[in-house]
């Protein structure tokens, strides 16, 4: 276990261009909160810091789309995000915002310090420029093909597909996100942080110093970037939204958001310290303090290379002890997408499941994307609740509380002679704080959550093996001991569950009517819940989630999918106008399908024999993915009979079948009896 007593724990600053979703929670905020709660419980001095990132380009893009100011956007979403975190039980010591004066002052001062120390390189370079928009294009205003992996939707600063960090000018076939035009190159002056200058320091500090204690996914990414060679990175941008560059020649420019955002951790700590009448500097400048950044994998380069280089250049700050970044969380097999509304939004979840914050915390922790991308499904969420929280944890506590109330009027009984099983069980309880701590100290939150559940399993097994409901009939003294031991397990669960299931922990402490034991007490105290102690009122910790509740969530996602398909559907433009005489040349008749079979080695083609009323002819139709051959024999169809014959895969097709789509997108035949009106004819 760590010997540090002071911890500065940061969680990535969310962009205030939308609410929080489960990807953010699983990647950053749930593990960060578990860690902060755990450190407080184990007696450490903790500053758990976060805040809204209000200067990102996505905010200005959102403002343009909605026809409002960037300030309108950040004010709206800052309030939503902050309230959601509070309702979900995330225990930030301070949740600030980068529009605050203290942040503008702190970031400006930091920039000027590096400027005065000649830590920047001032250069005039060509940048992408949108002539129609009359502005230079900052990173997220540019989309193009990633030069490394070929992803055609890479941003100007980073490819979300492969994680590569680059400059906007590196993109292949760049396009302006404002107008869609291909930008030109135009000269402009900026200040650059020469990362190459810090390359040797980063190699020594990370590649040699943290090879064994940083997560492999983090270490591997950082090593790859350093091995590829680091280049100067611009720390200013040609924008009108952000913190103005505070030196001569910086007019019309702002600090790059990835320069000012991590400084937000520092300014938020200053704000908190001033409010609490504390000194902020020990949390950032004392070598005995451990600095831990919780982030998603798309932010690794900024927290492991750029921000440490900034801190090193400034000279008075500590460097991060660890950056336990998680991978991405997918949703029902598809990548989370805010633009496509393919997400589970925290405000909506809290509205739909107002008393189940801990269920989502547990489901996201038990399935956390710690070393690889993982998938959230509503069925797994339901199973975690019903099969684990209800059936294991909740079942054990309910049995203990009900039996204690039934046998002893809710008073903890006096134990009698302990059996070997009793002593082994009590000894096992004492081991759990160390076991769970070991996992948490290594940032293995999934593992830690399952160790907590193992303690509940221990309780269930103990009761099932000892059967107090049977023993009470023949040996009351033995029953007292059984229930006493079971209540010690319940008391340990009340404390050890607090980082993972804080609402459940509070409810359990009310049921047990107990003062909180410390983490250390579980290991060292002989008695956690003394004989003669009066329990509180019994209640269920968890409730079952029904299939109907899950179906509502699945229906929401299905509606999002259909809305996206409709929005992205390509509508063919109208063809050239024809004369009525051209239309009268078409000979369209109603026929009957006599035979149908799949054309070998094709997915789409069926070979049909059709009675057109004037003859029987062969027609090849591309409908095999929508219809089985045996289902359409005898079907009335509309046929264009005077189309010139054409060979398809060696078979001469002597006409075309007319098809249409229902409003639901289902392909159907056009025939005189069909009233299922079309979205336009399909020639098949």
C-alpha positions, -999 to +999 in steps of 0.1 A: +000+000+000+011+035-008+029+055+020+019+089+006-005+108+028-016+136+004-032+129-030-043+153-057-067+133-079-079+148-111-107+137-135-107+148-171-125+181-176-156+173-197-164+195-227-195+216-220-212+209-253-235+182-241-244+161-210-224+132-195-229+097-209-219+062-197-187+062-217-175+092-197-185+075-165-169+042-172-137+057-186-131+084-161-155+094-134-166+062-117-130+048-112-118+083-101-146+085-075-139+050-062-103+058-058-109+092-041-134+077-017-111+048-009-082+072-002-103+092+021-115+061+039-079+050+044-070+082+061-054+102+033-056+140+026-074+141-007-081+169-032-104+154-059-105+180-087-125+185-119-144+212-138-160+221-171-137+226-201-154+256-217-129+266-244-129+236-267-137+241-304-167+216-301-184+243-280-181+269-308-193+244-333-223+236-312-230+273-307-229+279-345-253+250-351-278+263-325-274+300-334-264+310-299-232+323-283-205+299-269-213+314-234-249+303-237-237+268-245-213+265-216-237+280-191-264+256-200-243+224-200-221+233-170-252+234-149-265+201-163-231+183-159-225+196-124-260+186-112-257+152-128-224+145-110-239+155-077-270+134-082-249+104-092-227+107-061-194+118-076-176+134-046-155+161-062-139+184-036-143+211-063-160+211-096-149+244-113-151+258-148-124+272-171-144+304-178-138+314-141-116+344-135-092+324-113-086+300-142-080+328-168-055+344-144-038+311-136-035+300-172-023+334-183+003+335-155+015+300-165+019+310-201+038+342-192+062+323-169+071+299-198+073+329-222+097+348-199+118+317-195+121+314-233+104+279-232+084+287-263+094+289-300+077+317-319+072+308-356+053+319-386+038+289-403+012+280-429-021+270-413-053+258-429-076+287-437-113+288-448-117+317-471-155+316-471-156+315-432-128+341-431-110+323-404-081+300-396-092+264-389-084+252-354-080+214-350-117+204-346-127+227-374-109+204-398-118+168-408-098+147-432-080+114-437-056+102-410-021+099-424-014+069-402-045+046-404-066+061-433-096+070-412-115+095-433-131+113-403-100+122-384-099+155-366-071+180-371-054+173-338-061+136-332-075+105-349-101+088-327-098+056-347-061+049-341-053+075-313-025+092-333-018+128-324-010+151-353-014+186-367-042+197-390-018+202-418-009+165-417-044+154-428-050+141-463-078+158-482-087+181-453-122+197-453-135+227-433-161+216-407-177+250-410-183+252-448-173+218-461-148+235-484-112+224-490-091+249-470-061+268-483-028+275-466-021+309-451+007+322-429+001+330-393+023+334-362+020+311-332+039+300-301+051+264-299+061+242-270+092+223-283+083+188-271+115+175-288+135+196-262+119+174-235+123+141-252+152+129-231+135+138-199+103+120-210+123+089-219+140+089-185+109+097-165+083+075-183+102+048-202+126+040-174+107+053-144+072+040-150+076+009-171+063-014-144+037+007-125+018+023-154-009+004-172+004-014-203-022+004-226-009+038-213+028+030-213+025+014-248+009+045-263+034+069-247+064+048-258+051+047-293+048+085-295+083+091-280+098+064-302+083+081-333+100+114-323+083+144-307+078+177-325+070+213-314+033+217-306+014+250-310+000+264-277-019+292-293-048+294-319-064+319-342-098+320-325-120+345-307-133+321-280-108+312-252-082+328-230-064+357-249-027+352-254-013+375-227+018+388-244+026+414-271+018+401-306-009+378-293-039+400-304-067+380-320-053+347-306-061+325-277-044+298-257-048+263-272-075+245-253-050+216-245-026+241-230-052+258-208-074+228-199-050+208-177-040+241-160-077+240-150-068+213-125-044+238-108-069+267-109-097+245-095-074+235-067-067+271-059-104+279-059-111+250-035-082+259-012-093+295-009-128+284-001-116+259+026-090+283+039-061+259+029-028+264+011-031+251-024+006+247-031+013+215-012-012+197-035+009+206-066+044+214-054+052+191-025+072+161-035+054+139-010+021+145-027+009+119-053-007+134-084-030+109-102-048+118-135-080+098-144-087+101-182-098+083-213-074+068-238-079+097-262-063+121-237-032+101-229-008+122-251-019+154-234-016+141-198+016+120-203+036+141-227+023+177-232+012+186-197+042+170-180+064+189-204+046+221-194+051+214-157+087+205-162+094+237-182+077+258-154+099+241-129+080+242-096+054+216-100+053+178-092+047+154-121+019+128-122+026+096-103+002+077-125-022+082-154-046+051-152-064+058-185-092+034-195-101+023-230-135+030-247-169+017-238-192+007-266-230+004-264-249-026-276-221-035-300-216-001-316-193+028-308-208+055-286-217+085-306-231+118-293-239+131-327-260+100-335-275+100-300-262+064-296-255+068-259-270+064-224-271+099-211-267+103-173-295+129-168-319+105-186-307+075-167-312+093-134-347+101-145-356+066-155-338+049-126-339+075-098-329+051-070-304+030-089-272+051-091-252+023-075-265-003-100-250+017-129-218+023-109-215-014-103-223-025-138-198+000-153-171-011-128-177-048-132-174-044-169-149-015-170-128-011-202-095-011-182-072-027-207-094-031-238-127-017-252-157-032-236-194-033-245-223-021-223-256-039-229-289-034-211-293-071-206-259-073-188-269-043-167-301-061-157-282-093-150-256-075-128-285-061-108-307-091-105-281-119-103-254-102-082-266-071-063-301-085-056-294-122-054-260-121-036-254-088-017-290-078-011-301-113-003-275-117+024-282-084+041-320-091+040-316-125+055-294-112+084-317-082+091-349-102+090-336-131+111-321-107+137-354-088+140-373-121+142-352-139+167-338-110+188-360-080+182-332-064+161-306-066+189-271-081+181-270-114+201-242-124+225-220-150+208-212-183+225-184-208+217-169-202+183-165-231+160-136-235+136-159-223+108-168-192+128-131-184+135-122-190+098-150-167+087-141-139+111-105-142+100-115-140+063-134-108+070-102-092+083-083-101+051-107-083+028-095-047+033-060-057+023-072-077-007-094-049-020-067-023-013-042-044-033-065-042-064-073-005-060-037+005-055-030-012-089-061+006-104-078-028-110-113-016-102-131-045-118-111-069-097-117-049-065-155-048-071-156-086-075-136-090-042-163-069-025-189-092-040-169-122-028-173-109+008-211-109+002-208-144-012-189-155+019-219-142+040-244-161+019-224-193+020-219-190+058-257-187+063-265-215+039-240-238+055-249-230+091-287-228+085-297-207+116-334-210+106-331-248+113-306-246+142-329-222+162-353-251+167-327-273+185-298-250+197-306-214+205-271-208+219-255-218+186-280-197+166-269-166+186-233-172+175-242-178+139-262-145+137-234-126+156-208-137+130-232-129+101-237-094+115-199-089+115-198-096+078-227-072+072-209-045+092-177-050+071-197-048+039-212-014+051-177+001+052-159-017+023-188-011-002-187+027+003-162+035-025-181+013-050-217+015-038-220+047-017-258+050-017-260+013-007-234+018+020-254+046+035-286+026+034-268-004+050-254+017+078-289+029+085-302-007+086-274-016+110-277+017+129-240+018+132-212+044+134-189+040+105-159+018+110-127+028+092-111+007+065-084-002+091-110-012+117-122-041+096-087-056+098-078-048+134-110-047+154-121-079+171-157-067+171-173-045+144-209-047+157-210-054+194-235-077+212-265-057+226-264-032+197-298-023+184-303-025+146-324+001+127-354-006+105-349-033+079-354-025+042-343-040+009-310-027-005-318-035-041-349-042-062-353-064-092-352-048-127-380-062-149-378-070-186-403-043-194-379-016-179-350-029-201-372-030-232-380+007-228-342+014-230-337-008-260-367+009-277-350+042-271-318+030-289-338+015-317-356+048-322-322+065-323-309+040-349-340+046-372-337+083-368-300+082-379-308+059-408-335+083-420-312+113-415-284+096-434-305+081-462-293+091-496-322+103-517-316+100-555-321+133-573-349+136-598-340+124-633-344+145-664-380+153-673-396+130-699-425+136-723-458+118-719-451+100-751-419+085-735-440+071-706-466+055-730-438+034-745-436+014-712-456-018-714-464-027-677-485-058-670-496-079-640-480-113-640-478-144-617-446-160-604-447-197-614-412-207-603-384-192-582-349-203-574-317-188-560-290-181-586-259-200-576-230-181-560-249-149-556-265-132-525-291-110-542-304-127-573-334-149-578-343-166-612-381-163-617-405-179-642-433-154-647-467-157-665-472-122-680-505-130-696-489-128-731-462-155-724-441-172-698-406-157-695-375-158-674-367-127-652-337-123-630-346-101-599-323-088-572-347-096-543-331-127-527-321-109-495-358-099-489-377-130-501-373-168-500-380-185-533-407-208-519-426-178-503-432-159-536-445-187-559-480-177-570-474-141-561-489-114-583-463-090-596-460-059-618-437-065-648-421-041-673-423-065-703-409-045-732-374-039-717-346-051-739-333-085-727-301-085-707-278-113-696-271-116-658-246-142-648-252-161-680-290-161-677-311-139-701-335-117-682-366-108-702-381-080-682-381-063-648-402-067-616-414-034-601-409-031-563-414-004-537-406+003-500-430+006-471-425+035-447-406+011-425-381+004-453-394-031-461-392-041-498-426-052-513-440-060-547-460-035-566-493-051-576-529-039-582-541-051-548-513-036-527-523-005-508-489-003-489-478+029-506-443+035-517-414+058-511-406+054-549-404+025-573-376+001-574-367-018-605-356-053-596 
